[in-house]
């Protein structure tokens, strides 16, 4: 029973992580939450058996190192302190799992998040129940790695430091772009790459010390823009203040209502700027990177489609008017080679550039790839395949 307390969160993590696509988001929620609840029940029983009855239990598995001068074993000790710690760890973790089923509902990687969350709980239990420093070290390192994998450790440290400074009335020094060096996980990179193919502008700041993301949308797309802002703000890439409606007077006196997001400046974004821009006549001109196939993930493709995509008959289109025919052909080849999507460049008219037309026979494949990442309010862009 005692080892089962540890194994159940690990089992939930493995199932959610390795079989996440088969069991789906709901299946991942049910399995991980059930494993944590069952483990909590067993921990409660262990508390009555060990904590109240003062009868500690030791579970020996095997020796990791067995030599003449040193013996290190995989061994767990369930004493009064251990089972007392199990209660808050498992009860709180179970509540976090249940709360996250709704809180993380819009995140496209629910299965991975719940896998890391359950694995984090497992390593917490290993740290608490380890009978020697080696087992406790494994638990501590596992906790640290889970935080790194979930891209939360730097953000957590920043929040803690800011809270401490606020509490003692200090004025923390503003970070410069050189201090913002990442690392950035694949989701953030995908968000920037996908939107850079669409409406995002990457601005190289003064003296070239850093790059910031500038994302602008009309008032018609306010829901998508707010989601974009929330995605960046929740991960520490821009301020929490929501963008405000702005008014711009265009040619012939036409009034344009729009919202704009400016990210913080990162020196570690310079390589993305270098991919997407070349200098022509002392001006930065956006291009399609030659290695775009390496970075066009399903999330990046969905972001690109939410930016510039729409239905076209029984197919779909993605606006690529600012790119050359050669670049558009390159994007079509990437869609074909990476995702088996048949797409062709279509001319929009004289001096209006080209669009990418996704053929009818590829709409099911395309929909299956991008729909998990689309906002429900933008499903209409998929036409009859939504």
C-alpha positions in Angstrom: 0.0 0.0 0.0 2.8 2.4 0.9 4.5 2.2 -2.4 1.2 2.6 -4.2 0.9 6.1 -2.7 4.0 7.0 -4.7 3.2 4.9 -7.8 -0.3 6.2 -8.5 0.8 9.9 -9.4 3.6 8.4 -11.5 1.2 6.2 -13.3 -1.1 9.1 -14.0 1.8 11.1 -15.3 2.9 8.4 -17.7 -0.6 7.8 -19.1 -1.3 11.5 -19.6 2.2 12.1 -21.1 2.6 9.1 -23.4 -1.0 8.3 -24.2 -2.3 11.9 -24.1 -3.4 12.0 -27.7 -5.3 8.7 -27.5 -7.2 9.4 -24.2 -7.8 13.1 -25.0 -8.0 16.1 -22.7 -10.9 14.8 -20.7 -9.3 11.3 -20.3 -6.1 13.0 -19.1 -8.1 15.0 -16.5 -10.0 11.9 -15.2 -7.0 9.6 -15.0 -4.6 12.1 -13.3 -7.2 13.4 -10.8 -8.4 9.9 -10.0 -4.8 8.7 -9.3 -4.2 11.7 -7.0 -7.5 11.2 -5.1 -6.8 7.5 -4.6 -3.3 8.3 -3.5 -4.7 10.8 -1.0 -7.1 8.2 0.4 -4.3 5.7 0.9 -2.2 8.4 2.5 -5.0 9.1 5.0 -5.1 5.3 5.8 -1.3 5.4 6.2 -1.6 8.4 8.6 -3.9 6.4 10.9 -1.7 3.3 10.7 1.7 5.0 11.1 1.1 8.5 12.4 -1.4 7.7 15.1 -0.2 4.2 16.0 3.5 5.1 16.0 4.5 2.1 13.8 6.9 3.2 11.1 7.3 1.2 7.9 10.5 0.8 5.9 10.4 -0.5 2.3 13.6 -1.7 0.8 13.7 -2.2 -3.0 17.4 -2.9 -4.0 20.9 -1.6 -3.8 22.0 1.0 -6.3 25.6 0.9 -5.3 26.9 -2.1 -3.3 30.7 -2.1 -2.7 33.1 -2.9 0.1 33.2 0.7 1.3 29.9 2.1 0.3 26.3 0.9 0.0 23.5 3.1 -1.4 20.0 1.6 -1.5 16.7 2.5 -2.9 14.8 2.6 0.3 11.8 4.5 1.6 10.9 5.3 5.2 7.3 5.9 6.2 7.4 7.3 9.7 5.2 9.8 11.5 6.8 12.8 9.8 6.5 11.3 6.4 2.9 10.4 6.5 2.1 13.8 8.1 3.8 15.4 5.1 1.9 13.2 2.7 -1.4 14.7 3.8 -0.8 18.3 2.7 1.2 17.4 -0.4 -1.5 15.0 -1.8 -4.5 16.9 -0.6 -3.3 20.2 -2.1 -2.0 18.6 -5.2 -5.4 16.9 -5.7 -7.2 20.2 -5.4 -4.8 21.9 -7.8 -5.4 19.1 -10.4 -9.2 19.5 -10.0 -9.0 23.3 -10.2 -6.7 23.2 -13.3 -9.2 21.2 -15.3 -11.1 24.4 -15.7 -8.3 27.0 -15.3 -6.2 25.4 -18.0 -9.2 24.6 -20.3 -8.0 26.9 -23.1 -4.4 25.7 -23.0 -3.6 23.5 -26.1 -1.3 21.2 -24.2 -3.5 20.1 -21.3 -2.2 16.5 -21.4 1.4 17.6 -21.1 0.6 20.1 -18.3 -1.2 17.4 -16.2 1.6 14.9 -16.9 4.2 17.3 -15.5 1.9 18.2 -12.6 1.5 14.6 -11.6 5.2 13.9 -12.0 6.0 16.9 -9.8 3.7 15.4 -7.1 5.5 12.0 -7.5 8.9 13.6 -6.9 7.6 15.6 -4.0 6.5 12.3 -2.4 9.9 10.7 -3.2 11.7 13.7 -1.5 9.5 13.3 1.6 9.7 9.5 1.9 13.4 8.9 0.9 15.2 6.9 3.6 18.6 8.3 2.6 20.1 11.3 1.0 20.4 9.7 -2.4 16.7 9.0 -2.7 15.9 12.5 -1.4 18.3 14.0 -3.9 16.5 12.2 -6.8 13.2 13.7 -5.5 14.7 17.2 -5.3 16.2 17.0 -8.8 13.0 15.6 -10.2 11.0 18.6 -8.8 13.5 21.1 -10.3 13.4 19.4 -13.7 9.6 19.4 -13.7 9.5 23.1 -13.1 12.0 23.6 -15.9 10.0 21.5 -18.3 6.9 23.5 -17.6 8.8 26.7 -18.1 7.8 28.1 -14.8 11.0 28.2 -12.8 12.3 31.5 -14.0 8.9 33.1 -13.8 8.4 31.8 -10.2 11.8 33.2 -9.1 10.9 36.5 -10.7 7.5 36.7 -8.9 9.1 35.7 -5.6 11.8 38.4 -5.9 9.4 41.1 -6.9 7.1 40.2 -4.0 10.0 40.4 -1.6 11.1 43.7 -2.9 7.6 45.1 -2.8 7.2 44.0 0.8 10.3 45.8 1.9 9.5 48.9 -0.2 12.4 48.6 -2.5 12.3 49.8 -6.1 13.5 46.9 -8.3 15.7 47.9 -11.2 14.0 47.5 -14.6 15.4 44.7 -16.6 17.3 45.5 -19.8 17.0 43.5 -23.0 20.4 42.0 -22.3 19.2 40.6 -19.0 16.2 39.0 -20.7 17.9 36.1 -22.3 15.3 33.2 -22.0 15.3 30.3 -22.5 12.1 30.3 -24.4 10.0 27.1 -24.8 8.7 25.8 -28.2 5.2 27.2 -27.6 6.5 30.8 -27.3 8.8 30.3 -30.4 5.8 28.9 -32.3 3.6 31.8 -31.3 6.1 34.3 -32.6 7.0 32.4 -35.7 3.3 31.8 -36.7 2.3 35.4 -36.0 5.4 36.7 -37.8 4.2 34.9 -41.0 1.0 36.9 -40.4 0.5 40.3 -38.8 3.3 40.5 -36.2 6.1 42.9 -36.7 9.5 42.2 -35.1 11.1 45.5 -34.2 14.8 45.7 -33.7 15.4 48.3 -31.0 17.9 51.1 -30.9 21.6 50.0 -31.3 20.3 46.5 -32.1 20.5 45.3 -28.5 17.2 43.5 -28.6 13.9 42.8 -30.4 10.3 43.1 -29.4 7.1 41.7 -30.8 4.5 44.1 -32.0 1.1 42.6 -32.7 -1.7 44.7 -34.0 -5.3 43.8 -34.9 -8.5 45.6 -35.8 -11.3 46.0 -33.3 -13.1 43.2 -35.2 -10.6 40.7 -33.9 -10.5 41.9 -30.3 -11.1 38.4 -28.8 -8.1 36.9 -30.6 -5.9 39.9 -29.7 -6.9 39.6 -26.0 -6.1 35.9 -26.1 -2.7 36.7 -27.7 -2.0 39.3 -24.9 -3.0 36.9 -22.2 -0.8 34.2 -23.6 2.3 36.5 -23.5 1.4 38.3 -20.2 0.8 35.0 -18.3 4.3 33.9 -19.3 6.0 37.2 -18.4 6.6 38.4 -22.0 4.6 41.6 -21.7 2.7 43.7 -19.1 -0.6 42.6 -17.6 -2.4 45.8 -18.5 -4.9 45.0 -21.3 -4.5 46.8 -24.6 -6.8 49.8 -25.1 -8.7 50.7 -28.2 -6.8 53.1 -30.4 -7.9 55.2 -33.4 -5.9 55.9 -36.5 -6.9 58.1 -39.5 -6.0 56.5 -42.7 -6.0 57.8 -46.3 -9.1 59.6 -47.5 -10.1 60.2 -43.9 -11.0 56.6 -43.1 -11.1 55.9 -39.4 -9.4 52.7 -38.3 -10.0 51.2 -34.8 -7.3 48.9 -33.6 -5.5 47.3 -30.7 -1.8 46.9 -30.3 0.5 44.7 -28.1 4.1 45.4 -27.4 6.2 42.7 -25.8 9.2 43.3 -23.7 12.5 43.6 -25.5 14.6 40.4 -25.5 18.1 40.1 -26.9 17.3 36.4 -27.3 14.7 37.4 -30.0 17.4 38.8 -32.3 17.9 35.5 -34.1 14.2 35.4 -35.0 14.4 39.0 -36.4 17.4 37.9 -38.4 15.4 35.0 -39.9 12.4 37.2 -41.0 14.1 40.4 -42.2 16.7 41.6 -44.6 17.9 45.1 -45.3 16.9 46.6 -48.7 17.6 50.3 -49.4 18.3 50.8 -45.7 14.9 49.3 -44.7 14.0 46.1 -43.1 11.8 44.0 -45.4 10.0 40.9 -44.1 10.8 37.6 -45.9 10.0 33.9 -45.5 13.0 32.2 -43.7 14.7 29.5 -45.7 14.4 27.2 -42.7 10.8 27.9 -41.9 10.0 24.2 -42.1 11.9 23.6 -38.9 9.7 26.0 -36.9 6.3 25.6 -38.5 4.8 23.5 -35.7 1.0 22.8 -35.5 0.7 25.7 -33.0 2.6 28.1 -35.3 0.4 27.0 -38.3 -2.7 27.6 -36.2 -1.5 31.1 -35.1 -0.7 31.9 -38.8 -4.2 30.8 -39.8 -5.9 32.7 -37.0 -4.0 35.8 -38.2 -4.5 35.7 -41.9 -6.7 32.7 -42.7 -10.3 32.3 -43.9 -12.5 29.8 -45.6 -12.7 29.9 -49.4 -15.4 27.8 -50.9 -14.9 24.3 -49.5 -11.2 25.0 -49.1 -9.3 27.7 -47.1 -6.9 30.5 -47.9 -4.0 32.2 -46.0 -3.1 35.7 -47.0 0.5 36.0 -48.0 0.3 39.2 -50.1 3.5 40.7 -48.8 5.6 37.7 -49.9 7.0 36.9 -53.4 5.8 34.1 -55.5 9.0 32.2 -54.8 8.4 32.5 -51.0 4.8 31.5 -51.3 5.8 28.4 -53.3 8.3 27.6 -50.6 5.6 27.8 -47.9 3.4 25.5 -50.0 6.2 23.0 -50.3 6.7 23.1 -46.5 3.0 22.4 -45.9 3.2 19.4 -48.3 6.5 17.9 -47.0 5.7 18.3 -43.3 1.9 17.9 -43.1 0.9 16.3 -46.4 -1.3 19.4 -47.1 -1.9 20.2 -50.8 -1.6 24.0 -51.2 -1.1 26.2 -54.2 -0.3 29.9 -54.7 -3.2 31.9 -56.2 -2.8 35.4 -57.6 -5.0 38.0 -56.1 -4.9 40.5 -58.9 -2.5 43.1 -60.4 0.0 44.3 -57.8 -1.9 42.5 -55.0 0.5 39.6 -54.5 -0.5 36.0 -53.8 -2.4 33.9 -51.3 -2.1 30.3 -50.4 -5.1 28.1 -51.3 -5.5 24.9 -49.3 -7.2 22.4 -51.5 -10.5 20.7 -50.6 -8.9 17.3 -50.4 -6.5 18.5 -47.7 -9.1 20.3 -45.5 -9.7 17.3 -43.2 -5.9 17.0 -42.5 -5.5 20.7 -42.1 -8.5 21.0 -39.7 -7.3 18.1 -37.6 -3.9 19.8 -37.2 -5.0 23.4 -36.4 -8.4 23.1 -34.7 -7.1 22.0 -31.3 -5.3 25.3 -31.1 -7.9 27.6 -32.6 -10.2 29.8 -30.5 -13.7 28.5 -30.7 -14.9 31.8 -32.0 -12.6 31.4 -35.0 -13.8 27.9 -36.0 -15.8 29.7 -38.8 -12.6 30.2 -40.7 -12.5 26.4 -41.4 -15.8 26.7 -43.3 -17.7 23.4 -43.6 -14.9 21.4 -42.0 -15.3 23.1 -38.6 
